[in-house]
Amino acid sequence: SMRWILLCYALFCFLVAGGLLFRKSPASTVLLGVFALMFGLEIADFLYSTSQLKLIYPQFFGYYYLLSGLLYGPLLLWHFRLRREEAFRFNYQQLLHLFPFFAALAYLWPVFEMPAPERISFISAHFEEFIMPVNYVRALHLLAYGLALIIYLLSNQHKSAPKRQLYAWSTVLIYFISCVVISWLTWFADTWRDFAVYYFVACNIILVIGVLLYIDPGFLGAFAQKYLKSAISGRDKKRIRKKIADALSDKDIFTRNDLNLNMLAAIIDEKKHHISQTFSEEIQENFHAFVNRHRVEYAKILLKHTEYQQYTIEAIGQEAGFNNRVSFNKAFKQHTSLTPSEYRKT
């Protein structure tokens, strides 16, 4: 039956999460592992809450579903930001994404403190006036982050190669479609059991994509090549590459800390998506890495120059076009295997 299939999907999510979490992985991969683990737990919680198990083991009832939905959006957003932004760091501002979670936790805490039988009776008796408002907030929160992720990808798509774009868009669109389905169910479903359709559809979409990638690892690249590349010729890419190189040989251009792809497109009078394609296919380096390489080479000159010996490392970085010391250090070490301070000493 569908419930046995959902149980298998939950176990599959746990296996995926284990593979992502229990190995040496970057932080972005760990966040994806946490996401997979949480989704597996949500399926398991659904099966438990809609079965007789909740009467046999009532101590688990009512804790998980409402709060978990307030974490999915932040987890995915942090996952993509860590993959794309070299200077991204967690700070107190990032914790603001968790405010809805902690607000809901405070609201539901009196219910969580109730003994299990009393908690089940209270949720059943006061579902409409006490629980449904949190359900509506959960649905709106999921939709809001779905839209935020789409906007984020649209504003940052020039920073990634086609293969990474396809991965990002596939993940976000599955997430957004799932958010729409679960929001519709939140408003119109008659019973909690109706949500089985949502979990079944969402898991099947994820499974199909996973199987395709397992059977044919080149599928992703082939699909990206077919659908994410525009009809720009090799000759045009070489022409644009020369214009990029000429423009970024000018110190006054690559040291601008507000330089972006739109600005470069205006400078060399080319379409932004053609420039992005030239970077990924012809230069085989993304825009930011290419610009940072020029900035690092210039910073090396400044660090060796006697006139700049009194400059701090941060000042040298700003002179070369970096916005802050963190991004300067990271880019410099990536290209030289040394920090700016170590390079200056040598």
C-alpha positions in Angstrom: 0.0 0.0 0.0 0.9 3.7 -0.2 1.8 3.7 3.5 4.4 0.9 3.1 5.9 2.8 0.1 6.1 6.0 2.3 7.9 4.0 5.0 10.5 2.9 2.4 10.9 6.5 1.3 11.5 7.5 4.9 14.2 4.9 5.3 15.7 6.0 2.0 15.9 9.6 3.3 17.7 8.3 6.4 20.2 6.5 4.3 20.8 9.6 2.1 21.2 11.7 5.3 23.7 9.2 6.7 25.7 9.3 3.6 25.8 13.1 3.6 26.4 13.6 7.3 28.7 10.8 8.4 31.7 11.6 6.2 34.0 14.6 5.8 31.8 17.0 3.9 31.7 20.8 3.4 29.1 22.7 5.5 26.7 23.1 2.5 26.6 19.3 2.1 26.0 18.8 5.9 23.0 21.2 5.7 21.6 19.1 2.8 22.0 16.0 5.0 20.1 17.7 7.8 17.3 18.6 5.3 17.1 14.9 4.1 17.0 13.7 7.7 14.3 16.1 8.7 12.2 15.2 5.7 12.5 11.5 6.5 11.5 12.2 10.0 8.5 14.1 8.8 7.3 11.2 6.7 7.9 8.8 9.7 6.0 11.3 11.9 3.1 11.4 9.5 2.9 7.5 9.4 3.0 7.4 13.2 0.4 10.2 13.7 -2.1 8.6 11.4 -1.9 5.1 12.8 -2.7 3.3 16.1 0.9 3.7 17.2 0.1 7.2 18.6 -2.3 5.5 21.1 0.4 2.9 22.0 3.2 5.4 22.2 1.5 8.7 22.8 4.6 10.4 24.2 5.8 11.3 20.7 2.6 12.9 19.4 2.4 16.5 18.3 6.0 17.5 18.6 7.5 17.4 15.2 5.4 18.4 12.2 4.5 22.0 13.1 8.1 23.1 13.9 10.0 21.2 11.2 8.4 23.2 8.4 9.9 26.4 9.8 13.4 25.1 9.3 13.4 23.8 5.7 13.5 27.2 4.0 16.5 28.5 6.0 18.4 25.2 5.6 18.1 25.3 1.8 18.9 29.0 1.6 22.1 28.5 3.7 23.0 25.5 1.6 22.9 27.5 -1.6 24.6 30.5 -0.1 27.5 28.4 1.2 27.9 26.8 -2.3 27.8 30.1 -4.2 29.2 32.9 -2.0 32.9 32.7 -1.0 32.5 35.3 1.8 29.3 33.9 3.3 29.6 33.4 7.1 27.0 32.6 9.7 26.4 35.5 12.1 23.7 36.9 14.3 21.7 38.2 11.3 21.4 34.7 9.9 19.8 33.7 13.2 16.9 36.0 12.3 15.8 33.2 9.9 15.1 31.1 12.9 12.8 33.6 14.6 9.6 32.0 13.3 10.8 28.6 14.6 11.5 29.9 18.1 8.3 32.0 18.1 6.2 28.9 17.3 8.1 26.9 19.9 7.2 29.5 22.5 3.6 29.4 21.4 3.3 25.6 21.5 5.5 25.1 24.6 2.5 24.9 27.0 1.1 22.1 24.9 4.4 20.3 24.7 4.6 20.3 28.5 1.3 18.5 28.9 1.2 14.7 29.7 0.8 12.7 26.5 -2.9 11.7 26.9 -3.8 15.3 27.8 -1.8 16.7 24.9 -3.6 14.4 22.4 -7.0 15.4 23.9 -6.1 19.1 23.9 -4.9 19.1 20.2 -8.0 17.2 19.1 -10.4 19.6 21.1 -8.7 22.9 20.2 -7.3 22.1 16.7 -9.1 24.8 14.8 -8.5 27.7 17.1 -5.0 26.8 18.5 -3.2 24.5 16.0 -4.5 25.7 12.6 -3.0 29.2 13.0 0.5 27.6 13.3 -0.4 25.4 10.3 -1.2 28.5 8.3 2.0 30.2 9.4 4.0 27.0 8.4 2.4 27.0 4.9 3.0 30.7 4.3 6.6 30.3 5.6 7.3 27.5 3.2 5.9 29.4 0.3 7.8 32.6 1.2 11.1 30.7 1.3 10.2 29.0 -2.0 9.8 32.4 -3.6 12.9 33.7 -1.9 15.0 30.8 -3.2 13.8 31.4 -6.8 14.6 35.1 -6.5 18.0 34.2 -5.1 18.8 31.9 -8.0 17.7 34.4 -10.6 19.9 37.1 -9.1 22.9 34.7 -8.8 22.6 32.4 -11.8 25.5 34.1 -13.6 27.9 32.9 -10.9 27.5 29.2 -11.6 28.3 26.8 -14.4 25.2 25.2 -16.3 25.5 21.9 -14.4 25.3 23.7 -11.0 22.5 25.8 -12.3 20.5 22.7 -13.2 21.1 21.2 -9.8 20.0 24.4 -8.0 16.9 24.9 -10.1 15.9 21.2 -9.9 16.1 21.3 -6.1 14.4 24.6 -5.7 11.5 23.9 -8.1 10.9 20.5 -6.4 10.8 22.4 -3.1 8.6 25.1 -4.4 6.1 22.7 -6.0 6.0 20.7 -2.7 5.3 23.9 -0.8 2.4 24.8 -3.1 0.9 21.3 -2.7 1.3 21.2 1.1 -0.1 24.8 1.4 -3.1 23.8 -0.7 -3.7 20.8 1.5 -3.3 22.9 4.6 -6.2 25.0 3.5 -8.5 22.4 1.8 -7.7 18.9 3.1 -10.4 17.2 5.1 -8.1 15.1 7.2 -4.5 14.6 8.1 -4.5 11.4 6.1 -5.0 13.4 2.9 -1.4 14.5 3.2 -0.3 11.0 2.1 -0.7 12.2 -1.5 1.7 15.1 -0.9 4.4 12.9 0.5 3.9 10.2 -2.2 4.2 12.8 -5.1 7.1 14.7 -3.6 9.1 11.5 -2.9 8.4 10.1 -6.3 9.8 13.2 -8.0 12.9 13.1 -5.9 13.4 9.4 -6.5 13.0 9.6 -10.3 15.7 12.4 -10.5 17.9 10.4 -8.1 17.6 7.2 -10.1 18.3 9.0 -13.4 21.5 10.5 -12.0 22.6 7.2 -10.5 22.0 5.2 -13.8 23.5 7.9 -16.0 25.8 10.4 -14.2 26.3 12.2 -17.5 22.5 12.9 -17.6 22.9 16.1 -15.6 25.6 17.5 -17.9 23.8 16.5 -21.1 20.6 18.0 -19.9 22.4 21.2 -18.9 24.2 21.4 -22.2 20.9 21.0 -24.1 18.7 23.4 -22.1 20.8 25.8 -20.3 23.1 27.0 -23.1 22.2 29.6 -25.6 23.0 29.5 -29.3 26.3 31.3 -29.2 29.0 30.1 -31.5 32.6 29.1 -30.6 33.8 32.1 -32.6 31.6 34.5 -30.6 32.9 33.0 -27.4 36.5 33.6 -28.4 35.6 37.1 -29.4 33.9 37.8 -26.1 36.8 36.2 -24.2 39.2 38.6 -25.8 36.9 41.6 -24.9 36.7 40.3 -21.3 40.5 39.9 -21.1 41.1 43.4 -22.5 38.6 45.0 -20.1 39.9 43.2 -17.0 43.5 44.1 -17.9 42.5 47.6 -16.8 43.3 48.1 -13.1 40.6 50.7 -12.8 38.0 48.1 -13.8 39.0 45.0 -11.8 39.7 47.0 -8.6 36.2 48.3 -8.5 34.6 46.6 -5.5 31.1 47.0 -7.0 32.1 45.2 -10.3 29.5 42.7 -11.3 28.4 40.9 -14.4 25.9 43.5 -15.4 28.5 46.2 -15.2 31.0 44.1 -17.3 28.3 43.5 -19.9 27.8 47.3 -20.2 31.6 47.9 -20.4 32.2 45.4 -23.3 28.7 45.8 -24.8 27.7 42.2 -24.7 24.7 40.3 -23.4 25.1 39.1 -19.8 24.1 35.5 -20.5 26.6 35.3 -23.4 29.3 36.5 -21.0 28.3 34.0 -18.4 28.4 31.2 -21.0 31.8 32.3 -22.2 33.1 32.1 -18.6 31.8 28.7 -18.0 32.6 27.1 -21.4 35.5 29.0 -22.9 37.3 30.4 -19.9 36.2 27.5 -17.7 36.1 29.8 -14.6 33.3 31.8 -13.1 33.2 35.5 -13.2 34.1 36.1 -9.6 37.0 33.7 -9.6 38.3 35.3 -12.8 38.1 38.8 -11.3 39.6 37.7 -8.0 42.6 36.2 -9.8 43.4 39.6 -11.3 42.9 41.3 -7.9 45.2 38.8 -6.2 47.9 39.3 -8.8 47.6 43.1 -8.2 47.6 42.6 -4.4 50.9 40.6 -4.7 52.4 43.6 -6.4 51.2 46.0 -3.7 52.4 43.7 -0.9 55.9 43.7 -2.4 56.0 47.4 -3.2 57.9 49.6 -0.7 55.3 52.4 -1.0 52.7 50.1 0.5 54.6 48.6 3.4 52.7 50.8 5.9 49.3 49.7 4.5 47.4 47.1 6.6 46.4 43.8 5.0 42.8 45.0 4.9 43.8 48.2 3.2 45.8 46.3 0.6 42.7 44.1 -0.1 40.5 47.2 -0.5 43.0 48.8 -2.8 42.9 45.6 -4.9 39.1 45.6 -5.0 38.0 43.3 -2.2 35.2 44.3 0.1 36.6 42.9 3.3 39.5 41.1 4.8 37.8 37.7 4.9 37.1 37.5 1.2 40.6 38.9 0.5 42.3 36.2 2.6 40.2 33.4 1.2 40.8 34.4 -2.5 44.5 35.1 -1.9 45.1 31.7 -0.2 43.1 29.9 -2.9 45.4 31.3 -5.6 48.8 31.3 -3.8 48.4 28.8 -0.9 49.5 31.6 1.4 47.7 34.2 3.4 48.5 37.9 2.4 50.4 38.2 5.7 52.5 35.1 5.0 53.2 36.3 1.4 54.3 39.7 2.7 56.8 38.1 5.1 58.3 36.0 2.3 
